[in-house]
Amino acid sequence: MHPVKTNTINFGLWSDFRNPPPWAVPNERFYAESMEQILTSEALGYNSVWLTEHHYCEDGYTPSPLIISSAIAQRTTKMRVGTNLICLPLHDPIRIAEDAATISILSGGRFDLGVGLGYRQLEFDQVGRQLNHRPSLMEESVEIIRRAWRGEEINFEGKRFSVGNIQITPIPEHPPKILIGAMAPPAIARAARIGDGFLCSGTLGLKDYTQAAKNPAIYAGCWAIISDDPEREAARLGPHILYQVNEYIKWGAFGPPGSRPLYDDYRQAIEEGLYELWDAERAIEELSHLIETYPIRDIHFWSRFPGENIESGQARLEYIASKVLPILKKAKQLSKT
């Protein structure tokens, strides 16, 4: 295993901007509340925010994370903004390169581009691409984006894309990191080979990635429910937990749609390890172990579960900010002295 480096660790929010019908509020209000939560969280000491992407979802799961990233970058001052993640094989890599470069310039270099393969058949059908082409779509897109940000004539000819004698402008002074999300072993190996860092879900794939990458850097999405009484909090959030995990199952996140049964009770998802239940003491213990073991650069927490009201999600973020983050940050500073 590679030695753990002592770079600064960011702690952040993870937002999907989902507004599901059972609990829906008007979208303008929902977006305003979500943006205000991000600004408040920057004041609380969170120093990153991550947006994710899906399309054609009844609950409004954000299809436009780059637009939201730009809005956040303009209203924050220090917070890093990133995507965890964009489904890159759905997109034109030139367009992504241009938009991400623009966000980097507007934010003063505070943007990171996180990408993944995607898996939802409907999304691929709509843009006329095939699921089995995802690896080559990903590899070629990353190569095109890197060439674009170097300001060189791209001149690329591959299986999926042909890009002629063009250059993109403006060129970012601080090219975003390209972070790769992955869960399956081949995708984790690809993240180690072509990415500037690894977007992990929980702790899945950390050891394999760290051993394979030359300069490993991990950006970890945390699925723990952290509260002074996590069992009570999970019971209160039960319908929202069920909604979140069952939608991912329906879409094919854990295997082809229909291959895995839906959960009837939120406790099943917890018992199978999809969610952890931690109080502050346990969170400090678990996250400290993660930081000591792996080259962690960022840990981010769900800002709220789908349909959860803003006050409820914010209370959990405030608990983490007051009871967990100061101790982790202090320990990290001590490790550098």
C-alpha positions as CSV (number, residue, x, y, z in Angstrom):
1,M,0.0,0.0,0.0
2,H,1.2,3.5,-0.8
3,P,2.2,5.7,2.2
4,V,-0.5,8.1,3.3
5,K,0.3,11.7,2.4
6,T,-0.6,14.6,4.7
7,N,-2.3,17.0,2.2
8,T,-5.2,19.0,3.6
9,I,-8.5,17.0,3.7
10,N,-11.7,18.7,2.7
11,F,-15.0,17.9,4.3
12,G,-18.1,18.6,2.2
13,L,-21.7,18.2,1.2
14,W,-23.1,15.8,-1.5
15,S,-26.3,17.1,-3.2
16,D,-28.5,15.5,-5.8
17,F,-31.3,18.2,-5.8
18,R,-34.0,15.5,-5.8
19,N,-37.5,16.7,-5.0
20,P,-39.7,13.6,-5.1
21,P,-43.5,13.7,-5.5
22,P,-44.4,12.3,-2.1
23,W,-42.8,15.3,-0.4
24,A,-42.4,17.8,-3.3
25,V,-42.3,21.5,-2.8
26,P,-42.2,24.1,-5.6
27,N,-38.9,23.8,-7.5
28,E,-37.9,27.5,-7.2
29,R,-38.3,27.2,-3.4
30,F,-36.5,23.9,-3.4
31,Y,-33.5,25.2,-5.3
32,A,-33.4,28.4,-3.2
33,E,-33.4,26.4,0.0
34,S,-30.7,24.1,-1.3
35,M,-28.4,26.9,-2.4
36,E,-28.9,28.6,1.0
37,Q,-28.0,25.3,2.8
38,I,-24.7,25.2,0.8
39,L,-23.9,28.9,1.7
40,T,-24.7,28.2,5.4
41,S,-22.5,25.1,5.3
42,E,-19.6,27.0,4.0
43,A,-19.9,29.3,7.1
44,L,-20.1,26.2,9.3
45,G,-16.7,25.0,8.0
46,Y,-17.5,22.7,5.2
47,N,-15.1,23.3,2.3
48,S,-16.4,21.3,-0.6
49,V,-19.7,20.6,-2.3
50,W,-20.4,17.8,-4.8
51,L,-23.2,17.6,-7.4
52,T,-24.4,14.4,-9.1
53,E,-26.3,13.7,-12.3
54,H,-29.2,11.7,-13.8
55,H,-31.8,12.5,-16.4
56,Y,-35.5,12.0,-17.0
57,C,-36.3,11.4,-13.4
58,E,-39.7,12.1,-11.8
59,D,-38.0,13.6,-8.8
60,G,-35.9,16.1,-10.7
61,Y,-32.6,14.5,-9.9
62,T,-30.4,17.2,-11.3
63,P,-29.7,16.9,-15.0
64,S,-27.6,20.0,-15.0
65,P,-24.8,19.8,-12.3
66,L,-22.4,22.1,-14.2
67,I,-24.9,24.9,-14.2
68,I,-25.5,24.5,-10.5
69,S,-21.7,24.3,-10.0
70,S,-21.3,27.6,-11.7
71,A,-24.0,29.2,-9.5
72,I,-22.4,27.8,-6.3
73,A,-18.9,29.0,-7.4
74,Q,-20.2,32.5,-7.8
75,R,-21.9,32.6,-4.4
76,T,-19.2,31.0,-2.3
77,T,-15.7,32.3,-1.6
78,K,-13.5,29.3,-0.6
79,M,-15.5,26.2,-1.1
80,R,-14.3,23.7,-3.7
81,V,-17.1,22.7,-6.1
82,G,-17.1,19.3,-7.9
83,T,-19.2,16.7,-9.6
84,N,-19.6,13.3,-8.0
85,L,-20.5,12.5,-10.6
86,I,-21.3,13.3,-14.3
87,C,-22.1,10.3,-16.5
88,L,-19.4,11.2,-19.0
89,P,-20.4,8.6,-21.8
90,L,-23.7,10.5,-22.3
91,H,-21.9,13.7,-23.2
92,D,-20.0,15.5,-26.0
93,P,-16.4,15.7,-24.4
94,I,-15.7,19.0,-26.2
95,R,-18.8,20.6,-24.6
96,I,-17.8,19.2,-21.2
97,A,-14.3,20.5,-21.6
98,E,-15.6,24.0,-22.5
99,D,-18.1,24.2,-19.7
100,A,-15.7,22.8,-17.0
101,A,-13.0,25.2,-18.2
102,T,-15.4,28.1,-17.8
103,I,-16.4,27.1,-14.3
104,S,-12.7,26.8,-13.4
105,I,-12.1,30.3,-14.6
106,L,-15.2,31.8,-12.9
107,S,-14.3,30.0,-9.6
108,G,-10.6,30.9,-9.5
109,G,-9.6,27.2,-9.9
110,R,-12.0,25.8,-7.3
111,F,-13.7,23.2,-9.6
112,D,-13.1,19.5,-9.9
113,L,-14.6,17.3,-12.7
114,G,-15.8,14.0,-11.4
115,V,-17.0,11.5,-14.0
116,G,-18.3,7.9,-14.2
117,L,-19.6,5.4,-16.7
118,G,-23.3,5.6,-15.9
119,Y,-25.6,2.6,-16.0
120,R,-29.2,3.6,-16.8
121,Q,-30.4,2.2,-20.1
122,L,-33.0,5.0,-20.6
123,E,-30.3,7.7,-20.5
124,F,-28.1,5.9,-23.1
125,D,-31.1,5.2,-25.4
126,Q,-32.1,8.8,-25.4
127,V,-28.7,10.0,-26.6
128,G,-28.2,7.1,-29.0
129,R,-25.3,5.5,-27.3
130,Q,-24.8,1.9,-26.1
131,L,-24.1,0.7,-22.6
132,N,-21.4,-1.7,-23.8
133,H,-19.5,1.2,-25.4
134,R,-19.0,2.9,-22.0
135,P,-15.4,2.0,-21.4
136,S,-14.2,3.4,-24.8
137,L,-16.5,6.4,-24.5
138,M,-15.0,7.1,-21.1
139,E,-11.3,6.7,-22.1
140,E,-11.6,8.7,-25.3
141,S,-13.6,11.5,-23.6
142,V,-11.0,11.9,-20.8
143,E,-8.2,12.0,-23.4
144,I,-10.0,14.7,-25.5
145,I,-10.8,16.8,-22.4
146,R,-7.2,16.7,-21.3
147,R,-5.9,17.8,-24.7
148,A,-8.5,20.5,-24.8
149,W,-7.4,22.0,-21.5
150,R,-3.7,22.0,-22.6
151,G,-4.7,24.4,-25.4
152,E,-3.3,22.2,-28.1
153,E,-4.9,21.2,-31.4
154,I,-6.9,18.2,-30.4
155,N,-6.7,16.0,-33.6
156,F,-8.2,12.9,-32.1
157,E,-9.4,9.8,-34.0
158,G,-10.9,6.9,-31.9
159,K,-13.6,4.3,-31.9
160,R,-16.3,6.7,-30.7
161,F,-15.1,10.2,-31.4
162,S,-13.4,12.0,-34.2
163,V,-12.2,15.5,-33.4
164,G,-10.5,17.6,-36.1
165,N,-7.9,20.3,-36.0
166,I,-9.6,22.5,-33.3
167,Q,-8.6,24.2,-30.1
168,I,-11.0,25.2,-27.3
169,T,-10.9,28.5,-25.6
170,P,-10.7,30.0,-23.0
171,I,-8.0,27.7,-21.6
172,P,-8.3,27.3,-17.8
173,E,-5.3,28.6,-15.8
174,H,-6.1,25.8,-13.3
175,P,-7.2,22.8,-15.3
176,P,-9.7,20.9,-13.1
177,K,-8.7,17.5,-11.7
178,I,-10.5,14.7,-13.5
179,L,-11.8,12.3,-10.8
180,I,-13.2,8.9,-11.8
181,G,-16.0,7.1,-10.0
182,A,-16.1,3.3,-10.1
183,M,-17.3,0.2,-8.3
184,A,-16.5,-2.8,-10.4
185,P,-12.8,-4.0,-10.5
186,P,-12.2,-3.1,-14.2
187,A,-13.6,0.4,-13.6
188,I,-11.5,0.8,-10.5
189,A,-8.4,-0.2,-12.4
190,R,-9.3,2.4,-15.1
191,A,-9.7,5.1,-12.4
192,A,-6.2,4.3,-11.2
193,R,-4.8,4.5,-14.7
194,I,-6.4,7.6,-16.2
195,G,-7.8,9.6,-13.3
196,D,-6.3,12.3,-11.1
197,G,-8.3,10.7,-8.2
198,F,-10.9,8.2,-7.2
199,L,-14.5,8.9,-6.3
200,C,-15.5,6.1,-4.1
201,S,-18.9,5.2,-2.7
202,G,-18.4,4.3,1.0
203,T,-15.2,2.3,1.2
204,L,-15.8,0.2,-1.9
205,G,-12.6,-0.4,-3.9
206,L,-10.3,1.7,-1.7
207,K,-7.6,-1.0,-1.3
208,D,-7.5,-2.0,-5.0
209,Y,-7.4,1.6,-6.2
210,T,-4.7,2.7,-3.7
211,Q,-2.5,-0.3,-4.7
212,A,-2.9,0.3,-8.4
213,A,-2.6,4.1,-8.7
214,K,0.8,5.8,-9.0
215,N,-0.3,8.9,-7.1
216,P,-3.5,7.8,-5.3
217,A,-6.0,10.4,-4.2
218,I,-9.4,9.5,-2.8
219,Y,-12.6,11.6,-2.7
220,A,-15.1,9.6,-0.5
221,G,-18.8,9.9,-0.5
222,C,-20.0,8.9,3.0
223,W,-23.3,7.0,3.4
224,A,-23.3,7.1,7.2
225,I,-26.3,8.6,9.1
226,I,-24.5,10.7,11.8
227,S,-26.5,11.9,14.7
228,D,-26.5,11.9,18.5
229,D,-29.0,9.1,18.3
230,P,-28.5,7.5,14.9
231,E,-31.0,4.6,15.4
232,R,-33.7,7.1,16.1
233,E,-32.6,9.3,13.2
234,A,-32.7,6.3,10.8
235,A,-36.2,5.4,12.0
236,R,-37.3,9.0,11.3
237,L,-35.7,9.0,7.9
238,G,-36.9,5.5,7.0
239,P,-39.2,6.4,4.1
240,H,-36.5,8.6,2.6
241,I,-33.9,6.0,2.9
242,L,-36.2,3.4,1.3
243,Y,-37.0,5.8,-1.5
244,Q,-33.3,6.6,-2.2
245,V,-32.0,3.0,-2.3
246,N,-35.0,1.5,-4.1
247,E,-34.8,4.1,-6.9
248,Y,-31.1,3.2,-7.4
249,I,-32.1,-0.5,-7.6
250,K,-34.8,0.2,-10.1
251,W,-32.4,2.1,-12.3
252,G,-29.8,-0.7,-12.3
253,A,-27.1,0.7,-9.9
254,F,-26.6,-2.7,-8.2
255,G,-27.1,-4.9,-11.3
256,P,-29.5,-5.1,-14.2
257,P,-33.0,-3.7,-13.4
258,G,-35.2,-6.5,-12.0
259,S,-32.2,-8.6,-10.9
260,R,-32.4,-7.4,-7.3
261,P,-35.5,-7.1,-5.2
262,L,-36.6,-3.8,-3.7
263,Y,-36.3,-3.3,0.1
264,D,-39.5,-3.5,2.1
265,D,-38.0,-2.0,5.2
266,Y,-35.2,0.6,5.6
267,R,-33.6,-1.6,8.3
268,Q,-32.8,-4.2,5.6
269,A,-30.6,-1.7,3.8
270,I,-28.8,-0.8,7.0
271,E,-28.3,-4.5,8.0
272,E,-26.8,-5.2,4.6
273,G,-24.3,-2.3,5.1
274,L,-25.6,0.2,2.5
275,Y,-25.9,2.8,5.4
276,E,-23.9,3.1,8.6
277,L,-25.3,4.5,11.8
278,W,-22.8,6.6,13.8
279,D,-22.9,9.0,16.6
280,A,-20.1,11.6,16.8
281,E,-17.7,9.3,18.7
282,R,-18.2,6.5,16.3
283,A,-17.9,8.8,13.3
284,I,-14.6,10.2,14.6
285,E,-13.3,6.7,15.1
286,E,-14.4,5.4,11.7
287,L,-13.3,8.4,9.7
288,S,-10.0,8.7,11.5
289,H,-9.2,5.1,10.6
290,L,-10.1,5.9,6.9
291,I,-7.8,9.0,6.9
292,E,-5.0,7.1,8.6
293,T,-5.2,4.2,6.2
294,Y,-5.8,5.7,2.8
295,P,-4.8,8.9,0.9
296,I,-8.0,10.7,1.5
297,R,-8.5,14.2,0.0
298,D,-12.2,14.7,0.6
299,I,-15.0,13.2,2.6
300,H,-18.5,14.4,1.8
301,F,-21.9,13.8,3.4
302,W,-25.4,13.8,1.9
303,S,-26.9,17.2,2.5
304,R,-30.3,15.6,2.9
305,F,-32.1,12.5,1.8
306,P,-34.7,12.6,-1.1
307,G,-37.8,14.3,0.3
308,E,-36.3,15.2,3.6
309,N,-37.0,18.8,4.6
310,I,-34.2,21.3,4.7
311,E,-34.3,21.9,8.5
312,S,-33.9,18.2,9.1
313,G,-30.9,17.8,6.8
314,Q,-29.3,21.0,8.1
315,A,-29.6,19.8,11.7
316,R,-27.5,16.7,10.8
317,L,-24.9,18.8,9.0
318,E,-24.6,21.2,12.0
319,Y,-24.1,18.2,14.3
320,I,-21.3,16.9,12.2
321,A,-19.8,20.4,11.9
322,S,-19.8,20.9,15.7
323,K,-19.1,17.4,17.0
324,V,-17.0,15.6,14.4
325,L,-15.1,17.9,12.0
326,P,-13.2,20.0,14.6
327,I,-11.6,16.9,16.0
328,L,-10.8,15.4,12.6
329,K,-9.3,18.7,11.4
330,K,-7.3,19.1,14.6
331,A,-5.9,15.5,14.3
332,K,-5.0,16.1,10.7
333,Q,-3.1,19.3,11.6
334,L,-1.2,17.5,14.4
335,S,-0.2,14.8,12.0
336,K,1.5,17.4,9.8
337,T,3.7,18.8,12.6
